[in-house]
């Protein structure tokens, strides 16, 4: 199902990313020629009236228009390369991709697959285990026992305990459960961003390149280009790389690290404390607790820190690139306001 | 009865901190887990650290540097010929950036091992201030990461076992708190629960347990963060150099290099030094708090001989014993926080130096944190 979804998505992306350059190129060419003609006329007039400052500005504007034309050709080539570049194979060779990742997928398909895999296989697995632990901890019966003192009518002792392991461990589980809810939310926001990234890339870069031709909208165009490159190229690249590593390493660490190592030691300590009263059931629960804690620790680290890392890189890129091409724009400011 | 239960509770609470204080030996479960953590992904380790993996990236970086140098040289010539000062300044800066890139490529051309030696040196230098023997563990990059992992993992396990034991204690406390004496002749009378105040004690343990949960969570995250840095971050060095080669992508290159230098080089070295401080002094701190607890217990016992203050003694003892368990871990958490703050500042400084001024200007990291 995911594969069909991704396939149709990528096919539409391929044509969508590159079509503006072929479709809009004649319009851009006409605009640039028109601008250069007008500028040349103004340049001649400024020479007659002796305004060297206007001449200097016109020269810069003509260079900028020509540069805009070069930029359109560069980004046209870049978009075509972006759709055909099989980043999935490269990452799989480095063991930085999820198991069964689609071979020869482009950057968008690979990023979407890795994020999907992490959310629906690893994060969901941690959530299910935690849910099972919560049930196990809170499972219990309340018994009420009353004993009459023999020989004395109406006098007795009673006790009504609840037989469950709830307590600070439930506190841990509740915190973990709340955190997982937020982590799912962070991943869904990333899903929206990744799904939108090719569209943002195609639309914003096309508009940005055209806006860069005209003097009054040059800084706005530069900012759009920077934002489009940040979200449309840098962000999917970082997601592919970071989540690919987590997806690949999870199952190896799960069998070698998360299970079977800590449980035995913890169990022996508990047994020594309880003076040999630990049972088979206790050891299973303790091992399971340690497995859930380790898995949750790894998933929490990956879910909370990787978006942070990716967003820092994207934001720095957008800030500095937009500064070089136009007006400075902060991606994080936009994102935090949306969130 | 109260005193026996209280002492039982205290012994149960105090026990794990001592049993795990010594748990960083080579055969401890934390040691086994960390050894597995730093060896089970050997294929990723080999792939991401081999120079041959990046030969294409390095060649591409060199090609871009040479192309940019040629273009910049032409621009400098044009600037000189037409006396365009801004073009000359831009060209001079670009030439300096390219020279810096070239030096970095030469530095890592033999592999990332030059960086590894730098980390070992940093860790040995920072930890030598606390213990002469501590530098023996900082002989290689993997040992530094592994020893730091063992330290924080064993402390996290001690917190988790403390939480488990508290749960068992809570079960006992809840059981005892429901004991009642009933006087009901003809089905009507009174029920007296002498230990009902234990419910408050269980709530107190629940609140203190939340602190232990937070500490265990932060330490576990730190353990796995270190492993992610160890395996994944070498790729940022090479990607950073590649992106830095091209003027327009210099900010992202600078950011990746800043992240690499701060977190791959300085973060483990700082944590290693901090772990040695607490490893050296934590038994003393635990012992000191335990002694205070003994004194407190004696004082309360003498008070109880005058007046029955059992609830007070139970609350005080639970509080002091919990302090003994989480005090050392609290210092560890401080070590993590201080290291993170230093590294965030370093990212900004290195980012600024390597072409990503927005890391410091925009205050992105502060805004995110």
HADDOCK unambig.tbl for C-alpha pairs under 7 A between the chains (distance, minus, plus):
assign (segid A and resid 94 and name CA) (segid B and resid 44 and name CA) 6.56 0.50 0.50
assign (segid A and resid 94 and name CA) (segid B and resid 47 and name CA) 5.57 0.50 0.50
assign (segid A and resid 94 and name CA) (segid B and resid 48 and name CA) 6.75 0.50 0.50
assign (segid A and resid 95 and name CA) (segid B and resid 44 and name CA) 5.72 0.50 0.50
assign (segid A and resid 153 and name CA) (segid B and resid 185 and name CA) 6.20 0.50 0.50
assign (segid A and resid 154 and name CA) (segid B and resid 183 and name CA) 5.65 0.50 0.50
assign (segid A and resid 154 and name CA) (segid B and resid 184 and name CA) 4.51 0.50 0.50
assign (segid A and resid 154 and name CA) (segid B and resid 185 and name CA) 4.14 0.50 0.50
assign (segid A and resid 154 and name CA) (segid B and resid 186 and name CA) 6.70 0.50 0.50
assign (segid A and resid 155 and name CA) (segid B and resid 182 and name CA) 5.55 0.50 0.50
assign (segid A and resid 155 and name CA) (segid B and resid 183 and name CA) 4.51 0.50 0.50
assign (segid A and resid 155 and name CA) (segid B and resid 184 and name CA) 6.10 0.50 0.50
assign (segid A and resid 156 and name CA) (segid B and resid 181 and name CA) 5.91 0.50 0.50
assign (segid A and resid 156 and name CA) (segid B and resid 182 and name CA) 5.11 0.50 0.50
assign (segid A and resid 156 and name CA) (segid B and resid 183 and name CA) 6.64 0.50 0.50
assign (segid A and resid 157 and name CA) (segid B and resid 180 and name CA) 5.60 0.50 0.50
assign (segid A and resid 157 and name CA) (segid B and resid 181 and name CA) 4.59 0.50 0.50
assign (segid A and resid 157 and name CA) (segid B and resid 182 and name CA) 5.85 0.50 0.50
assign (segid A and resid 158 and name CA) (segid B and resid 179 and name CA) 5.62 0.50 0.50
assign (segid A and resid 158 and name CA) (segid B and resid 180 and name CA) 4.99 0.50 0.50
assign (segid A and resid 158 and name CA) (segid B and resid 181 and name CA) 6.37 0.50 0.50
assign (segid A and resid 159 and name CA) (segid B and resid 178 and name CA) 5.17 0.50 0.50
assign (segid A and resid 159 and name CA) (segid B and resid 179 and name CA) 4.43 0.50 0.50
assign (segid A and resid 159 and name CA) (segid B and resid 180 and name CA) 6.17 0.50 0.50
assign (segid A and resid 160 and name CA) (segid B and resid 178 and name CA) 5.52 0.50 0.50
assign (segid A and resid 161 and name CA) (segid B and resid 174 and name CA) 6.58 0.50 0.50
assign (segid A and resid 161 and name CA) (segid B and resid 175 and name CA) 4.78 0.50 0.50
assign (segid A and resid 161 and name CA) (segid B and resid 178 and name CA) 6.39 0.50 0.50
assign (segid A and resid 165 and name CA) (segid B and resid 167 and name CA) 6.21 0.50 0.50
assign (segid A and resid 165 and name CA) (segid B and resid 168 and name CA) 6.92 0.50 0.50
assign (segid A and resid 165 and name CA) (segid B and resid 171 and name CA) 6.86 0.50 0.50
assign (segid A and resid 166 and name CA) (segid B and resid 167 and name CA) 6.65 0.50 0.50
assign (segid A and resid 167 and name CA) (segid B and resid 167 and name CA) 5.04 0.50 0.50
assign (segid A and resid 167 and name CA) (segid B and resid 170 and name CA) 6.46 0.50 0.50
assign (segid A and resid 167 and name CA) (segid B and resid 206 and name CA) 6.42 0.50 0.50
assign (segid A and resid 168 and name CA) (segid B and resid 163 and name CA) 6.01 0.50 0.50
assign (segid A and resid 168 and name CA) (segid B and resid 166 and name CA) 6.83 0.50 0.50
assign (segid A and resid 168 and name CA) (segid B and resid 167 and name CA) 5.80 0.50 0.50
assign (segid A and resid 168 and name CA) (segid B and resid 206 and name CA) 5.30 0.50 0.50
assign (segid A and resid 168 and name CA) (segid B and resid 209 and name CA) 5.21 0.50 0.50
assign (segid A and resid 168 and name CA) (segid B and resid 210 and name CA) 6.69 0.50 0.50
assign (segid A and resid 169 and name CA) (segid B and resid 163 and name CA) 6.34 0.50 0.50
assign (segid A and resid 169 and name CA) (segid B and resid 164 and name CA) 6.56 0.50 0.50
assign (segid A and resid 169 and name CA) (segid B and resid 167 and name CA) 6.45 0.50 0.50
assign (segid A and resid 171 and name CA) (segid B and resid 210 and name CA) 6.46 0.50 0.50
assign (segid A and resid 172 and name CA) (segid B and resid 213 and name CA) 5.78 0.50 0.50
assign (segid A and resid 249 and name CA) (segid B and resid 41 and name CA) 6.87 0.50 0.50
assign (segid A and resid 252 and name CA) (segid B and resid 40 and name CA) 6.80 0.50 0.50
assign (segid A and resid 253 and name CA) (segid B and resid 37 and name CA) 6.80 0.50 0.50
assign (segid A and resid 253 and name CA) (segid B and resid 40 and name CA) 6.91 0.50 0.50
assign (segid A and resid 256 and name CA) (segid B and resid 36 and name CA) 6.37 0.50 0.50
assign (segid A and resid 256 and name CA) (segid B and resid 40 and name CA) 6.94 0.50 0.50
assign (segid A and resid 257 and name CA) (segid B and resid 33 and name CA) 5.52 0.50 0.50
assign (segid A and resid 257 and name CA) (segid B and resid 36 and name CA) 6.10 0.50 0.50
assign (segid A and resid 257 and name CA) (segid B and resid 37 and name CA) 6.25 0.50 0.50
assign (segid A and resid 261 and name CA) (segid B and resid 29 and name CA) 6.24 0.50 0.50
assign (segid A and resid 261 and name CA) (segid B and resid 33 and name CA) 6.49 0.50 0.50
assign (segid A and resid 262 and name CA) (segid B and resid 29 and name CA) 5.70 0.50 0.50
assign (segid A and resid 265 and name CA) (segid B and resid 29 and name CA) 6.69 0.50 0.50
assign (segid A and resid 266 and name CA) (segid B and resid 161 and name CA) 6.53 0.50 0.50
assign (segid A and resid 297 and name CA) (segid B and resid 217 and name CA) 6.71 0.50 0.50
assign (segid A and resid 297 and name CA) (segid B and resid 220 and name CA) 5.49 0.50 0.50
assign (segid A and resid 297 and name CA) (segid B and resid 221 and name CA) 5.50 0.50 0.50
assign (segid A and resid 298 and name CA) (segid B and resid 221 and name CA) 6.74 0.50 0.50
assign (segid A and resid 298 and name CA) (segid B and resid 224 and name CA) 5.80 0.50 0.50
assign (segid A and resid 301 and name CA) (segid B and resid 221 and name CA) 5.19 0.50 0.50
assign (segid A and resid 301 and name CA) (segid B and resid 224 and name CA) 6.53 0.50 0.50
assign (segid A and resid 301 and name CA) (segid B and resid 225 and name CA) 6.25 0.50 0.50
assign (segid A and resid 312 and name CA) (segid B and resid 364 and name CA) 6.79 0.50 0.50
assign (segid A and resid 313 and name CA) (segid B and resid 252 and name CA) 6.35 0.50 0.50
assign (segid A and resid 313 and name CA) (segid B and resid 255 and name CA) 6.30 0.50 0.50
assign (segid A and resid 316 and name CA) (segid B and resid 251 and name CA) 6.67 0.50 0.50
assign (segid A and resid 316 and name CA) (segid B and resid 252 and name CA) 6.62 0.50 0.50
assign (segid A and resid 316 and name CA) (segid B and resid 356 and name CA) 6.84 0.50 0.50
assign (segid A and resid 316 and name CA) (segid B and resid 358 and name CA) 5.77 0.50 0.50
assign (segid A and resid 316 and name CA) (segid B and resid 359 and name CA) 6.12 0.50 0.50
assign (segid A and resid 317 and name CA) (segid B and resid 251 and name CA) 5.55 0.50 0.50
assign (segid A and resid 317 and name CA) (segid B and resid 252 and name CA) 5.01 0.50 0.50
assign (segid A and resid 319 and name CA) (segid B and resid 358 and name CA) 6.36 0.50 0.50
assign (segid A and resid 320 and name CA) (segid B and resid 251 and name CA) 6.00 0.50 0.50
assign (segid A and resid 320 and name CA) (segid B and resid 356 and name CA) 6.83 0.50 0.50
assign (segid A and resid 320 and name CA) (segid B and resid 358 and name CA) 6.30 0.50 0.50
assign (segid A and resid 321 and name CA) (segid B and resid 248 and name CA) 6.55 0.50 0.50
